[in-house]
């Protein structure tokens, strides 16, 4: 899948939303009145959906119920789900991006799982992904996969230049003389990709506990100055058009035009199709650089399973989620797709340990920075996306741009928060 600004999913229209893949049942987009049939909306991309559909069908076969998997475009899934749930329809089980769970819980569109078997013993789940399933002290989801951002690098390019994977942004800048200047690293100007700079500098977007807006802090100003400084030093490149930034980054790295990018595990399948990585061993993965060595920090992403409030397939839905989030299923996902498990036990599997992507990302996820698990979490990205792109393009200074973001948060997103 492609990780884009999360609020794109909120704003997207519902036309042309669904690409349906039937598994164990016919088409349609509403949950069945038969409590033994589960409709599952899968929001993964074409590289992943066949695997999730097969696991869902295997779970249903073993569990004695039916499942119908419908693959829904990620950037339209949240809006589609909310529209359907408003009318008491939609899927029984939904693969929700982690930022969507508290929003859907607040709206009353997903079932409180606190009193179910799904919430009885969660000790095997990684703490930060598990945190994304909670709202107002209750459990509303089960972690499916987790992710974060890491530094991807072309091993041959770095080796030929005598450069080690950089641990700091200054090392990135220093390596530029040997790696072709602007061809050293591509910086995606989307808001999610600003977070490694922000978290690595000790900043954040909001302080949810204190109900404060901190996006325009001194740490964040320095973070954006660091990102812009790489461009000014001709040590990095970016896209002038924010809408094409991700695709431009993917093409540049896959084709061997740039030596490094920052991205998540979902991107590996696409990279391995590129000319630069016909030899899979040429793809290197390391933690994102930081202001100082070993202090890089990336955001936590991923997806959770939720059950629609009012479903008529409540019991079967719980059985499906229990099976699809089991250690066995997570091991299969990690082996076949290189996606990161949310269960500690899955990482102990020999095949998972042998997967180079999972093993490279495990320390990244362990050290990753939790995003604010608030209903408005996804809405924090749109103002930041505009500001970050403007800063990288040289249209605005970091302090002025972030002050505008803070005002937008106060006026439109977390109106009860103070600007800290």
RALIN-V410682 format. One record per pair of residues at least 4 apart in sequence whose C-alpha atoms are under 8 Angstrom apart, sorted by the first residue. I is the first residue (numbers start at 1). J is the second residue. Records with the same first field share a line. If there is no record, write none. Layout:
I = J, J
This chain:
1 = 44, 45, 46, 47, 48, 266, 267
2 = 45, 266, 267
4 = 8, 190, 192
5 = 190, 191, 192, 381, 382, 385
6 = 10, 75, 99, 378, 379, 381, 382
7 = 11, 378, 379, 381, 382
8 = 12, 75, 76
9 = 74, 75, 76, 77, 78, 79
10 = 75, 76, 78, 79
11 = 79
12 = 75, 76, 79
13 = 17, 76, 79
14 = 76, 79, 80
17 = 72, 73, 76, 77, 80
18 = 70, 71, 72, 73
19 = 70, 71, 72, 73
20 = 27, 69, 70, 71, 72
21 = 27, 69, 70, 71
22 = 26, 27, 68, 69, 70
23 = 53, 57, 67, 68, 69
24 = 57, 66, 67, 68
25 = 66, 67, 68
26 = 68
27 = 68
29 = 39, 70, 90, 91
30 = 39, 84, 89, 90, 91
31 = 38, 39, 89, 90, 91, 92, 311, 312, 313
32 = 37, 38, 39, 312, 313
33 = 312, 313
34 = 312, 313
35 = 312, 313, 314, 315, 316
36 = 65, 66, 313, 316
37 = 65, 66, 67, 68, 313, 316
38 = 65, 66, 67, 68, 91, 92, 93, 313, 316, 317
39 = 67, 68, 69, 70, 91, 92, 93
40 = 67, 68, 69, 70, 91, 92, 93, 94, 95
41 = 69, 70, 71, 72, 91, 93, 94, 95
42 = 49, 52, 69, 70, 71, 72, 94, 95
43 = 49, 71, 72, 73, 74, 77, 95, 96
44 = 48, 49, 71, 72, 73, 74
45 = 49, 73, 74
46 = 50
47 = 269, 337
48 = 52, 337
49 = 53, 71
50 = 54
51 = 55, 333, 336
52 = 56, 333
53 = 57, 69
54 = 58
55 = 59, 324, 329
56 = 60, 67, 69, 320, 324
57 = 61, 66, 67
58 = 62
59 = 63, 320, 323, 324
60 = 64, 65, 66, 67, 320
61 = 65, 66
63 = 319, 320
65 = 316
72 = 76, 77
73 = 77
74 = 78
76 = 80
77 = 81
78 = 82, 96, 100
79 = 83
80 = 84
81 = 85, 90, 91
82 = 86, 104, 109
83 = 87
84 = 88, 89, 90
85 = 89, 90, 109, 308, 309
86 = 109
88 = 310
90 = 308
91 = 308
92 = 307, 308, 311, 312, 313, 314, 317
93 = 305, 306, 307, 308, 317, 321
94 = 305, 306, 307, 308
95 = 303, 304, 305, 306
96 = 100, 101, 303, 304, 305, 306
97 = 101, 301, 302, 303, 304
98 = 129, 132, 133, 301, 302, 303, 304
99 = 103, 132, 373, 374, 375, 377, 378
100 = 104, 375, 377, 378
101 = 105, 132, 133, 134, 135, 140, 141, 304, 306, 375
102 = 106, 132, 133, 134, 135, 140, 373, 374, 375
103 = 107, 374, 375, 376
104 = 108, 109, 110, 375
105 = 109, 110, 111, 112, 135, 140, 375
106 = 135, 375
108 = 309
109 = 308, 309
110 = 140, 306, 307, 308, 309
111 = 140, 306, 307, 308, 309, 310
112 = 138, 139, 140
113 = 118, 119, 138, 139, 140, 141
114 = 118, 119, 120, 138, 139, 140
115 = 119, 120
116 = 120
117 = 121
118 = 122, 142, 318, 322
119 = 139
122 = 130
124 = 343, 344, 345
125 = 129, 130, 143, 342, 343, 344
126 = 130, 342, 343, 344
127 = 131
128 = 132, 300, 370
129 = 133, 143, 146, 300, 301, 302, 342
130 = 134, 142, 143
131 = 373
132 = 143, 304, 373
133 = 139, 140, 141, 142, 143, 304
134 = 138, 139, 140, 141, 373
135 = 139, 140, 373, 374
140 = 306, 307
141 = 304, 305, 306, 307
142 = 304, 305, 306, 321, 325
143 = 303, 304, 305, 325, 342
144 = 302, 303, 304, 305, 324, 325, 330, 341, 342
145 = 302, 303, 304, 330, 339, 340, 341, 342
146 = 300, 301, 302, 303, 339, 340, 341, 342, 365
147 = 264, 265, 300, 301, 302, 339, 340, 365
148 = 263, 264, 265, 298, 299, 300, 301, 302, 361, 364, 365, 368
149 = 196, 262, 263, 264, 265, 287, 288, 298, 299, 364
150 = 262, 263, 264, 285, 286, 287, 288, 298, 361, 364
151 = 260, 261, 262, 263, 285, 286, 287, 288, 289
152 = 260, 261, 262, 263, 283, 284, 285, 286
153 = 158, 165, 259, 260, 261, 283, 284, 285, 286
154 = 158, 256, 259, 260, 276, 282, 283, 284
155 = 159, 282, 283, 284
156 = 160, 282
157 = 161, 179, 259
158 = 162, 163, 164, 165, 179, 259
159 = 163, 164
161 = 178, 179
162 = 178
163 = 175, 178
165 = 286
166 = 171, 172, 289
167 = 171, 172, 287, 288, 289, 290, 292, 293, 294, 296
168 = 172, 289, 290, 291, 292, 293, 296
169 = 173, 226, 230, 289, 290, 291
170 = 174, 291
171 = 175
172 = 176, 184, 235
173 = 230, 233, 235
175 = 179, 184, 235
176 = 180, 181, 182, 183, 184, 234, 235, 236
177 = 181, 235
179 = 183, 184, 259
180 = 184
181 = 234, 235, 236
182 = 186, 231, 234, 235, 236, 237, 258
183 = 235, 236, 237, 257, 258, 259
184 = 235, 236, 237, 258, 259, 260
185 = 235, 236, 237, 258, 259, 260, 261
186 = 236, 237, 238, 249, 252, 258, 260, 261, 262
187 = 193, 236, 237, 238, 249, 261, 262
188 = 193, 238, 239, 245, 246, 249, 262
189 = 193, 194, 238, 239, 242, 245, 385, 388, 389, 392
190 = 194, 242, 245, 246, 385, 388, 389
191 = 195, 381, 382, 384, 385, 386, 388
192 = 299, 381, 385
193 = 262, 263
194 = 198, 224, 388
195 = 199, 200, 298, 299
196 = 200, 288, 290, 296, 297, 298, 299
197 = 201, 220, 223, 224, 226, 227, 290, 297
198 = 202, 203, 204, 219, 220, 223, 224
199 = 203, 204, 296, 297, 298, 299, 369
200 = 223, 289, 290, 291, 295, 296, 297, 298
201 = 219, 220, 222, 223, 290, 291
202 = 219, 220
203 = 214, 215, 217, 219, 220
204 = 214, 215, 220
205 = 213, 214, 215, 216, 380
206 = 211, 212, 213, 214, 215, 372
207 = 211, 212, 213, 214, 372
208 = 212, 372, 374
211 = 416, 417, 418
212 = 417, 418, 419, 420
213 = 406, 409, 410, 417, 418, 419, 420
214 = 406, 419, 420
215 = 220, 402, 403, 405, 406
216 = 220, 221, 399, 402, 403, 405, 406
217 = 221
218 = 222
219 = 223
220 = 224
221 = 225, 398, 399, 402
222 = 226
223 = 227
224 = 228, 388, 391, 398
225 = 229, 398
226 = 230
227 = 231, 392
228 = 232, 391, 392, 394
229 = 233
230 = 234, 235, 236
231 = 235, 236, 237, 238, 392
238 = 245, 249, 392
239 = 244, 245, 248
240 = 245, 393
241 = 245
242 = 389
244 = 248
245 = 249
246 = 250
247 = 251
248 = 252
249 = 253, 261
250 = 254, 270, 271
251 = 255
252 = 256, 257, 258
253 = 257, 258, 259, 260, 261, 271, 276
254 = 270, 271, 272, 273, 274, 275, 276, 277
255 = 274, 275, 276
256 = 275, 276
262 = 288
263 = 267
264 = 268
265 = 338, 339, 340, 357, 361
266 = 338, 339
267 = 271
268 = 272, 338
269 = 273, 337
270 = 274
271 = 277
272 = 277, 278, 280
273 = 277, 278
274 = 278
276 = 282
277 = 281, 282, 283
285 = 357, 360, 361
286 = 360, 361
287 = 296, 297, 361, 363, 364
288 = 296, 297, 298
289 = 293, 294, 295, 296, 297
290 = 294, 295, 296, 297
291 = 295, 296
292 = 296
297 = 364, 367, 368, 369
298 = 364, 367, 368, 369
299 = 368, 369, 370, 371
300 = 365, 368, 369, 370, 371
305 = 321
307 = 311, 314, 317, 318
313 = 317
314 = 318
315 = 319
316 = 320
317 = 321
318 = 322
319 = 323
320 = 324
321 = 325
322 = 326
323 = 329
324 = 329, 330
325 = 329, 330
326 = 330
327 = 331, 343, 345, 346
328 = 332, 346
329 = 333
330 = 334, 341, 342, 343, 346
331 = 335, 341, 346, 347, 349, 351, 352
332 = 336
333 = 337, 338, 339, 341
334 = 338, 339, 340, 341, 352, 355, 358
335 = 339, 351, 352, 355
338 = 355, 357, 358
339 = 357, 358
340 = 358, 361, 362
341 = 346, 347
342 = 346
343 = 347
344 = 348
345 = 349
346 = 352
347 = 352, 353
348 = 352, 353
349 = 353
350 = 354
351 = 355
352 = 358, 359
353 = 358, 359
354 = 359
355 = 359
356 = 360
357 = 361
358 = 362
359 = 363
360 = 364
361 = 365
362 = 366
363 = 367
364 = 368
371 = 377
372 = 377
373 = 377
376 = 380, 413, 414
377 = 381
379 = 413
380 = 384, 409, 413
381 = 385
382 = 386
383 = 387, 405, 408, 409
384 = 388, 402, 405
385 = 389
386 = 390
387 = 391, 396, 401, 402, 404, 405
388 = 392, 401
389 = 393
390 = 394, 395, 396, 401
391 = 395, 396, 397, 398, 401
396 = 400, 401
397 = 401
398 = 402
399 = 403
400 = 404
401 = 405
402 = 406
403 = 407
404 = 408
405 = 409
406 = 410, 419
407 = 411
408 = 412, 413
409 = 413, 414, 415
410 = 414, 415, 416, 417, 418, 419
411 = 415
